[in-house]
Amino acid sequence: MRTVYQSTDDLGHTLRALKLSKEDQQDPVYLGLVIHDREVLFRTRENSSRDFVLQKIKEFVAAHSPSLNTQPA
């Protein structure tokens, strides 16, 4: 297992994609995580690609980030 992407967004979430490779499988599995204060908020395992996992991470963060429209004036 190795980290193929790691970043931190403006809200302090750690965004991480890991590549999982097994000897008996040719196609790697990618694990996407969103972590905040050591708590895993989102996890996905995909066989497709790292970019697909990163897209899922971005979709999760966008759906759960505070919107400017919902804040009181």
C-alpha positions in Angstrom: 0.0 0.0 0.0 1.3 3.4 -0.8 0.0 7.0 -0.8 -0.5 8.3 -4.3 -2.2 11.6 -3.3 -2.4 13.6 -0.1 -3.6 17.1 0.5 -5.3 19.3 3.1 -8.2 21.5 2.2 -9.2 24.9 3.7 -11.4 23.2 6.3 -8.6 21.1 7.7 -9.7 17.8 6.1 -6.9 15.5 5.0 -7.6 14.1 1.6 -5.8 10.9 0.8 -5.7 8.3 -1.9 -3.9 5.0 -1.4 -2.9 2.4 -4.0 -3.4 -1.1 -2.8 -1.6 -3.8 -4.7 -1.8 -7.6 -4.1 0.5 -10.1 -5.6 -2.3 -12.3 -7.0 -4.1 -9.3 -8.7 -2.9 -7.3 -11.6 -5.3 -4.4 -11.2 -4.7 -2.2 -8.2 -7.4 -1.0 -5.9 -7.6 2.6 -4.8 -8.7 3.7 -1.4 -9.9 7.2 -1.0 -10.2 8.8 2.5 -11.3 12.1 4.0 -10.0 12.5 7.5 -10.6 15.2 10.1 -9.2 15.2 13.6 -8.2 11.5 13.1 -11.9 10.6 12.3 -12.6 9.1 8.9 -15.5 11.0 7.4 -15.5 9.3 4.0 -14.0 6.1 2.6 -14.3 4.5 -0.9 -12.6 1.6 -2.5 -12.5 1.6 -6.3 -11.0 -0.7 -8.9 -11.1 1.9 -11.7 -8.4 4.6 -11.2 -6.8 7.1 -8.9 -8.6 10.0 -10.7 -12.0 8.4 -10.1 -11.2 8.1 -6.4 -10.1 11.7 -6.3 -13.3 12.8 -8.0 -15.3 10.9 -5.3 -13.3 12.7 -2.6 -14.0 16.1 -4.2 -17.7 15.3 -4.5 -17.9 14.3 -0.9 -16.1 17.5 0.3 -18.2 19.7 -1.9 -21.4 18.2 -0.7 -20.4 18.6 3.0 -18.7 21.9 3.1 -20.5 24.9 4.5 -22.1 26.9 1.7 -22.0 30.7 1.6 -25.7 30.7 0.9 -26.7 28.9 4.1 -24.8 31.2 6.5 -26.8 33.8 8.4 -26.5 37.4 7.2 
